[in-house]
Amino acid sequence: MPNQLMYQQDDFVVLETNQPEQFLTVVELLLKLETTLSQISQEDLPLDLQKFNSISQQAQYLLDTSCNLDLGPGKYLQWYAVRLEK
């Protein structure tokens, strides 16, 4: 039986254009995703995000199903679950 700890996602490393890597909690990452999504027009979002009514739903969907958000040519936002405890 797999260890549940393997599926726990409490901390993330975040990579962003022209920024040093950051370690964020799930709450901090959701806030970052919401802030980033609020700066993108609805028409420029991927189609799977356009179906949601709120930015918080879009951010949660991204967190649950993806590890990056296309921000245009030469820009990126990526996040990966990490375990900070041994």
DSSP file with accessible surface (Angstrom, degrees, kcal/mol):
  #  RESIDUE AA STRUCTURE BP1 BP2  ACC     N-H-->O    O-->H-N    N-H-->O    O-->H-N    TCO  KAPPA ALPHA  PHI   PSI    X-CA   Y-CA   Z-CA
    1    1 A M              0   0  216      0, 0.0     3,-0.1     0, 0.0     2,-0.0   0.000 360.0 360.0 360.0 129.9    0.0    0.0    0.0
    2    2 A P        -     0   0   77      0, 0.0     2,-0.4     0, 0.0     3,-0.0  -0.314 360.0-107.8 -66.7 147.8    1.5    3.4   -1.0
    3    3 A N    >   -     0   0   99      1,-0.1     3,-1.7     2,-0.0     4,-0.4  -0.605  18.4-139.7 -74.8 127.9    2.5    5.8    1.7
    4    4 A Q  G >  S+     0   0  135     -2,-0.4     3,-1.4     1,-0.3     4,-0.4   0.765  98.0  73.1 -61.2 -25.0    0.0    8.8    1.8
    5    5 A L  G >  S+     0   0   70      1,-0.3     3,-1.0     2,-0.2    -1,-0.3   0.830  86.3  64.9 -60.0 -28.7    3.0   11.1    2.4
    6    6 A M  G <  S+     0   0  123     -3,-1.7    -1,-0.3     1,-0.2    -2,-0.2   0.781 105.6  42.9 -65.8 -24.9    3.9   10.6   -1.2
    7    7 A Y  G <  S+     0   0  147     -3,-1.4     2,-0.4    -4,-0.4    -1,-0.2   0.407  86.8 112.1-102.4   1.9    0.7   12.3   -2.3
    8    8 A Q    <   -     0   0  103     -3,-1.0     2,-0.5    -4,-0.4     3,-0.2  -0.625  44.9-171.1 -79.6 128.6    0.8   15.2    0.2
    9    9 A Q        +     0   0   98     -2,-0.4     3,-0.1     1,-0.1    74,-0.1  -0.772  33.3 133.6-123.8  87.1    1.4   18.6   -1.5
   10   10 A D        +     0   0   76     -2,-0.5    16,-1.4    72,-0.3     2,-0.3   0.695  67.1  39.3-104.3 -26.2    2.0   21.2    1.2
   11   11 A D  E     -AB  25  82A  43     71,-0.6    71,-2.6    14,-0.2     2,-0.3  -0.957  62.5-171.0-131.3 148.8    5.1   22.9   -0.2
   12   12 A F  E     -AB  24  81A   4     12,-2.7    12,-2.7    -2,-0.3     2,-0.5  -0.977  21.6-136.1-137.2 146.8    6.1   24.0   -3.7
   13   13 A V  E     -AB  23  80A  19     67,-2.7    67,-2.1    -2,-0.3     2,-0.5  -0.893  28.5-155.2 -98.1 133.9    9.1   25.3   -5.4
   14   14 A V  E     -AB  22  79A   0      8,-3.1     8,-1.9    -2,-0.5     2,-0.5  -0.952   8.8-164.9-117.5 128.9    8.1   28.1   -7.8
   15   15 A L  E     + B   0  78A  52     63,-2.8    63,-2.8    -2,-0.5     2,-0.3  -0.955  16.0 172.1-113.7 130.6   10.1   29.2  -10.9
   16   16 A E  E >   - B   0  77A  40     -2,-0.5     3,-1.9     3,-0.5    61,-0.2  -0.980  41.9 -81.9-141.2 148.5    9.3   32.5  -12.5
   17   17 A T  T 3  S-     0   0   30     59,-1.7    58,-0.1    -2,-0.3    57,-0.0  -0.205 110.9  -6.4 -51.7 128.7   10.9   34.6  -15.3
   18   18 A N  T 3  S+     0   0  150      1,-0.2    -1,-0.3    -3,-0.0    57,-0.0   0.739 112.6 108.3  57.0  27.5   13.8   36.7  -14.0
   19   19 A Q  S <  S-     0   0  108     -3,-1.9    -3,-0.5     3,-0.0    -1,-0.2  -0.974  72.8-111.4-130.0 147.8   13.1   35.7  -10.3
   20   20 A P        -     0   0  101      0, 0.0    -4,-0.1     0, 0.0    -6,-0.1  -0.393  52.8 -84.1 -69.4 157.9   15.1   33.4   -7.9
   21   21 A E        -     0   0  117     -6,-0.1     2,-0.4    -2,-0.1    -6,-0.2  -0.299  49.2-156.8 -61.9 146.4   13.3   30.2   -7.0
   22   22 A Q  E     -A   14   0A  62     -8,-1.9    -8,-3.1    -3,-0.1     2,-0.6  -0.955  13.6-140.5-125.5 147.8   10.8   30.5   -4.2
   23   23 A F  E     +A   13   0A 107     -2,-0.4     2,-0.3   -10,-0.2   -10,-0.2  -0.948  31.8 176.9-107.2 121.6    9.4   28.0   -1.7
   24   24 A L  E     -A   12   0A  20    -12,-2.7   -12,-2.7    -2,-0.6     2,-0.1  -0.938  28.0-123.9-125.2 150.1    5.7   28.5   -1.1
   25   25 A T  E  >  -A   11   0A  55     -2,-0.3     4,-2.7   -14,-0.2   -14,-0.2  -0.342  41.4 -99.7 -77.7 170.3    3.0   26.8    0.9
   26   26 A V  H  > S+     0   0   44    -16,-1.4     4,-2.4     1,-0.2     5,-0.2   0.899 125.6  50.4 -61.0 -38.7   -0.1   25.7   -0.9
   27   27 A V  H  > S+     0   0  107      2,-0.2     4,-2.1   -17,-0.2    -1,-0.2   0.928 111.5  47.6 -66.1 -43.2   -2.0   28.8    0.4
   28   28 A E  H  > S+     0   0   94      2,-0.2     4,-2.4     1,-0.2    -2,-0.2   0.899 111.9  50.3 -65.4 -39.0    0.8   31.1   -0.8
   29   29 A L  H  X S+     0   0    0     -4,-2.7     4,-2.9     2,-0.2     5,-0.2   0.920 108.6  51.6 -66.2 -42.7    0.9   29.4   -4.2
   30   30 A L  H  X S+     0   0   30     -4,-2.4     4,-2.6    -5,-0.2    -1,-0.2   0.923 110.6  49.2 -59.7 -41.3   -2.8   29.7   -4.6
   31   31 A L  H  X S+     0   0  106     -4,-2.1     4,-2.5     2,-0.2    -2,-0.2   0.924 111.2  49.3 -63.7 -42.7   -2.6   33.4   -3.9
   32   32 A K  H  X S+     0   0   45     -4,-2.4     4,-2.6     2,-0.2    -2,-0.2   0.921 111.9  48.6 -62.9 -43.5    0.3   33.8   -6.4
   33   33 A L  H  X S+     0   0    0     -4,-2.9     4,-3.1     2,-0.2     5,-0.2   0.920 111.4  49.7 -63.5 -42.5   -1.8   32.0   -9.0
   34   34 A E  H  X S+     0   0   62     -4,-2.6     4,-2.1    -5,-0.2    -2,-0.2   0.923 111.8  48.3 -61.9 -43.7   -4.8   34.2   -8.3
   35   35 A T  H  X S+     0   0   65     -4,-2.5     4,-0.6     2,-0.2    -2,-0.2   0.930 114.4  45.8 -62.2 -45.1   -2.8   37.4   -8.6
   36   36 A T  H >< S+     0   0   14     -4,-2.6     3,-1.1     1,-0.2     4,-0.2   0.928 112.4  50.1 -65.2 -44.6   -1.2   36.2  -11.8
   37   37 A L  H >< S+     0   0    3     -4,-3.1     3,-1.5     1,-0.3    -1,-0.2   0.850 103.3  60.5 -64.0 -32.7   -4.5   35.1  -13.3
   38   38 A S  H 3< S+     0   0   71     -4,-2.1    -1,-0.3     1,-0.3    -2,-0.2   0.714 101.2  55.2 -69.0 -16.7   -6.1   38.4  -12.4
   39   39 A Q  T << S+     0   0  151     -3,-1.1     2,-0.4    -4,-0.6    -1,-0.3   0.435  96.3  78.2 -94.6   0.5   -3.5   40.2  -14.7
   40   40 A I  S <  S-     0   0   41     -3,-1.5     5,-0.1    -4,-0.2     2,-0.1  -0.912  86.2-117.0-111.6 133.6   -4.4   38.1  -17.7
   41   41 A S    >>  -     0   0   48     -2,-0.4     3,-1.4     1,-0.1     4,-0.6  -0.385  25.4-117.9 -68.1 148.1   -7.5   38.8  -19.8
   42   42 A Q  G >4 S+     0   0   77      1,-0.3     3,-1.1     2,-0.2    -1,-0.1   0.854 113.5  56.9 -54.8 -37.6  -10.1   36.0  -19.8
   43   43 A E  G 34 S+     0   0  146      1,-0.3    -1,-0.3     7,-0.0     7,-0.1   0.748 103.5  53.7 -69.0 -24.6   -9.7   35.6  -23.6
   44   44 A D  G <4 S+     0   0  123     -3,-1.4    -1,-0.3     2,-0.1    -2,-0.2   0.518  88.6  99.2 -88.7  -6.1   -5.9   34.9  -23.3
   45   45 A L  S << S-     0   0    7     -3,-1.1     5,-0.1    -4,-0.6    -8,-0.0  -0.453  89.5 -90.1 -76.6 152.7   -6.4   32.1  -20.7
   46   46 A P    >>  -     0   0   56      0, 0.0     3,-1.4     0, 0.0     4,-1.4  -0.289  40.7-112.1 -56.6 149.6   -6.2   28.5  -21.9
   47   47 A L  H 3> S+     0   0  142      1,-0.3     4,-0.7     2,-0.2     3,-0.2   0.841 115.2  60.1 -56.9 -37.0   -9.6   27.2  -22.8
   48   48 A D  H 34 S+     0   0   64      1,-0.2    -1,-0.3     2,-0.2     3,-0.2   0.787 107.8  46.4 -67.4 -21.2   -9.8   24.8  -19.9
   49   49 A L  H X4 S+     0   0    0     -3,-1.4     3,-1.6     1,-0.2    -1,-0.2   0.778  98.8  69.1 -86.6 -26.2   -9.5   27.8  -17.5
   50   50 A Q  H 3< S+     0   0   67     -4,-1.4    -2,-0.2     1,-0.3    -1,-0.2   0.728  86.5  68.9 -66.3 -18.9  -12.1   29.9  -19.3
   51   51 A K  T 3< S+     0   0  136     -4,-0.7     2,-0.3    -3,-0.2    -1,-0.3   0.652  83.3  88.9 -76.4 -12.4  -14.9   27.5  -18.2
   52   52 A F    <   -     0   0   49     -3,-1.6     6,-0.0     1,-0.1    -3,-0.0  -0.644  68.0-147.2 -90.3 145.5  -14.5   28.6  -14.5
   53   53 A N  S    S+     0   0  160     -2,-0.3     2,-0.3     1,-0.0    -1,-0.1   0.705  76.8  42.8 -82.4 -23.3  -16.5   31.5  -13.1
   54   54 A S  S  > S-     0   0   39      1,-0.1     4,-1.9     0, 0.0     5,-0.1  -0.914  72.9-127.5-129.2 156.4  -13.9   32.8  -10.6
   55   55 A I  H  > S+     0   0   64     -2,-0.3     4,-2.8     1,-0.2     5,-0.2   0.868 111.4  57.4 -65.5 -36.6  -10.2   33.3  -10.4
   56   56 A S  H  > S+     0   0   60      1,-0.2     4,-2.3     2,-0.2    -1,-0.2   0.897 106.9  48.3 -64.6 -36.6  -10.0   31.2   -7.2
   57   57 A Q  H  > S+     0   0   90      2,-0.2     4,-2.3     1,-0.2    -1,-0.2   0.898 111.7  50.3 -67.1 -39.5  -11.6   28.3   -9.1
   58   58 A Q  H  X S+     0   0    3     -4,-1.9     4,-2.4     2,-0.2    -2,-0.2   0.922 111.0  48.6 -63.2 -44.2   -9.1   28.8  -11.9
   59   59 A A  H  X S+     0   0    0     -4,-2.8     4,-2.5     2,-0.2    -2,-0.2   0.918 111.8  48.6 -63.4 -44.0   -6.2   28.8   -9.5
   60   60 A Q  H  X S+     0   0   76     -4,-2.3     4,-2.4     2,-0.2    -1,-0.2   0.910 110.4  51.8 -63.4 -41.2   -7.3   25.7   -7.7
   61   61 A Y  H  X S+     0   0   57     -4,-2.3     4,-1.9     2,-0.2     5,-0.2   0.928 110.3  48.6 -61.1 -44.8   -7.8   23.9  -11.1
   62   62 A L  H  X S+     0   0    7     -4,-2.4     4,-2.3     1,-0.2    -2,-0.2   0.926 111.5  49.8 -60.2 -45.3   -4.2   24.8  -12.1
   63   63 A L  H  < S+     0   0   11     -4,-2.5    -1,-0.2     1,-0.2    -2,-0.2   0.898 115.4  43.7 -60.8 -39.4   -2.9   23.6   -8.8
   64   64 A D  H  < S+     0   0  108     -4,-2.4    -1,-0.2    -5,-0.2    -2,-0.2   0.747 128.4  23.1 -77.8 -26.3   -4.7   20.3   -9.1
   65   65 A T  H  < S+     0   0   78     -4,-1.9     2,-0.3    -5,-0.2    -2,-0.2   0.502 116.1  36.4-123.8  -6.6   -4.0   19.6  -12.8
   66   66 A S     <  -     0   0   44     -4,-2.3     3,-0.1    -5,-0.2    12,-0.0  -0.829  45.4-151.7-141.8 176.9   -0.9   21.4  -14.0
   67   67 A C  S    S+     0   0   49     -2,-0.3    12,-2.2     1,-0.2     2,-0.3   0.198  79.6  39.6-138.0  12.4    2.6   22.6  -13.1
   68   68 A N  E     -C   78   0A  79     10,-0.2     2,-0.4    -6,-0.1    10,-0.2  -0.993  55.9-149.8-156.9 161.4    2.9   25.7  -15.3
   69   69 A L  E     -C   77   0A   5      8,-2.4     8,-0.8    -2,-0.3     2,-0.5  -0.992  25.4-128.8-134.8 122.9    1.1   28.6  -16.7
   70   70 A D  E     +C   76   0A 124     -2,-0.4     6,-0.2     1,-0.1    -2,-0.0  -0.617  27.3 176.3 -73.4 119.2    2.0   30.1  -20.1
   71   71 A L        -     0   0   47      4,-0.8     5,-0.2    -2,-0.5    -1,-0.1   0.261  53.4 -84.8-107.8   9.5    2.5   33.8  -19.7
   72   72 A G  S >  S-     0   0   25      3,-0.3     3,-2.0     2,-0.0    -1,-0.5  -0.496  77.2 -16.6 113.2 177.2    3.6   34.5  -23.3
   73   73 A P  T 3  S+     0   0  134      0, 0.0     3,-0.1     0, 0.0    -3,-0.0  -0.283 131.4   0.5 -59.2 127.3    6.8   34.4  -25.3
   74   74 A G  T 3  S+     0   0   74      1,-0.2     2,-0.4    -2,-0.0    -2,-0.0   0.531 111.8 101.4  75.2   6.1    9.9   34.2  -23.0
   75   75 A K    <   +     0   0  128     -3,-2.0    -4,-0.8   -58,-0.1     2,-0.3  -0.935  44.1 170.5-123.4 148.3    7.9   34.2  -19.8
   76   76 A Y  E     - C   0  70A  98     -2,-0.4   -59,-1.7    -5,-0.2     2,-0.3  -0.993  24.7-165.1-153.6 156.2    7.0   31.4  -17.5
   77   77 A L  E     +BC  16  69A   0     -8,-0.8    -8,-2.4    -2,-0.3     2,-0.3  -0.932  24.9 170.1-141.4 115.6    5.5   30.4  -14.2
   78   78 A Q  E     -BC  15  68A  53    -63,-2.8   -63,-2.8    -2,-0.3     2,-0.3  -0.957  11.1-171.7-129.0 149.1    6.1   26.9  -13.0
   79   79 A W  E     -B   14   0A   4    -12,-2.2     2,-0.4    -2,-0.3   -65,-0.2  -0.997   1.2-172.9-143.3 143.1    5.5   25.1   -9.7
   80   80 A Y  E     -B   13   0A  94    -67,-2.1   -67,-2.7    -2,-0.3     2,-0.1  -1.000  29.2-114.9-137.7 134.2    6.5   21.7   -8.4
   81   81 A A  E     -B   12   0A  49     -2,-0.4     2,-0.3   -69,-0.2   -69,-0.3  -0.448  39.0-177.7 -67.3 137.3    5.5   19.9   -5.2
   82   82 A V  E     -B   11   0A  46    -71,-2.6   -71,-0.6    -2,-0.1     2,-0.6  -0.958  26.8-132.3-134.5 154.4    8.5   19.3   -2.9
   83   83 A R        -     0   0  150     -2,-0.3   -74,-0.0     1,-0.1   -71,-0.0  -0.944  18.5-177.1-107.4 118.8    8.9   17.7    0.5
   84   84 A L        +     0   0   99     -2,-0.6     2,-0.3     2,-0.1    -1,-0.1   0.611  63.1  70.3 -92.5 -12.6   10.9   19.9    2.8
   85   85 A E              0   0  165      0, 0.0    -2,-0.0     0, 0.0     0, 0.0  -0.790 360.0 360.0-106.6 149.2   11.0   17.4    5.7
   86   86 A K              0   0  251     -2,-0.3    -2,-0.1     0, 0.0     0, 0.0  -0.709 360.0 360.0 -97.8 360.0   13.0   14.2    5.8
